[in-house]
């Protein structure tokens, strides 16, 4: 009769136990020196060797010829305990014997001395399943047992065991086995069984075992059934219905590029090939977890990673995803995986999860909002350099936020106009021939230059300064009674390069900021609170005050307020933000259609907040 590999290759001595040397060495010394306790408590996750060590210890304490603390497995006591013919060594399942009556019967039987062996041993597996009365009935005999009695308790949920039980036992914590230990044991068993297991196949099975040797042997048993050729990574993936590392890495790359269509096509192809969507999401979550550990603990995190991916793949994926994005992906995958068990349609839930992973704007969780803010910050840093943020270096389709930003990009970039002079507005293109004033005029969103008949016209006849000159020559100092409205373009031009580009785009736009001078007080009137908040920073106001003193020739104080400046009479010196013009001419600061552009720009600013960045 065929016997499962995990039962056939169960360790028979302490030296055969893999990965638990901190426990097996202690138990061997106790057997050698006859310093055995009357009660032991073995804790740890499944498949780590708790029950195996309990059975080995039961044979070792009754072995007639122990070898360095290990049972010989040849004497009548060892053979009788192993085949179950010795009734003094009993293994109980607390899940089915959890009542107080069963514990009382065990306690009444335990007082009798054994007949075939030296010690009576009770192995109670899953002891946390005992009821509270059963634990209370076990307390007394655990505290003062007969000399011939030994209890070995095993559990996977230590927190459910009462403290009164823990204090009466020697506690040993079994740790999860490393993938290297599991792979080595699997290769040994495969060699003894004649299974052609490759190195890559053993490494894959060790990762899938998740720290449990029993799981690894069970997976090997399942994959080896009916196989004649080599058992490699591809054969294991096909036998277990998994996607594989290459498919998982390609899927995550598509998610990083926000290519929803390609991701849905890939999961549809894998689903048609028989892959389980739950296993696919688990593999994706494991890869994201490895990348997150690599990001947050680049030095000491190598031992925490599950492995299975080469360094080049991890590095390329790590460059595409930042830490907030990885946290958002892992949280979404964990939530979807937890809900798949009660899902009416697992495929639909998996596809919906992929859509949310590709577009973080659809994830309204705190992690999703944090990922969106991190992306906006990255866009802000790279926007002026013409680069694309992480995850957007390819030709993948843009997300909804990118499409919105690209549609409104002219409304954002037109006011800046740093390198190439922007086209003049329609009211300025009516001139038949260019004048010297047009060569040194600020971009179209500023106030147009004064007509030639204005007092500043003689100054304008001088040779024009360079276009990119940060501080053009200031106009001659005006008299107290002379109008100073023409000095505002010079003030704005002098501010170029001395204030961040984000704030300068507001200061240079007369639709958003206008200035009035009242004695030594320069008041900047803004369109709304958003613009006021952008230019009312102390550092910005200090630079404006300094430049105003240089341009106007007298110290002044700068204040910012929301509203419309008071109406100024023709020729008044208070209208700093409005160019001098004839009383019958239309106001060129408000050309037709500019209000619509302003509304579009403000809506864009409210949606994307800090996307206008500093140089």
Order of alpha helices (4+ residues) and beta strands (2+ residues): alpha-alpha-beta-alpha-alpha-beta-alpha-beta-alpha-beta-alpha-beta-alpha-alpha-alpha-alpha-alpha-alpha-alpha-alpha-alpha-alpha-alpha-alpha-alpha-alpha-alpha-alpha-alpha-beta-beta-alpha-alpha-beta-alpha
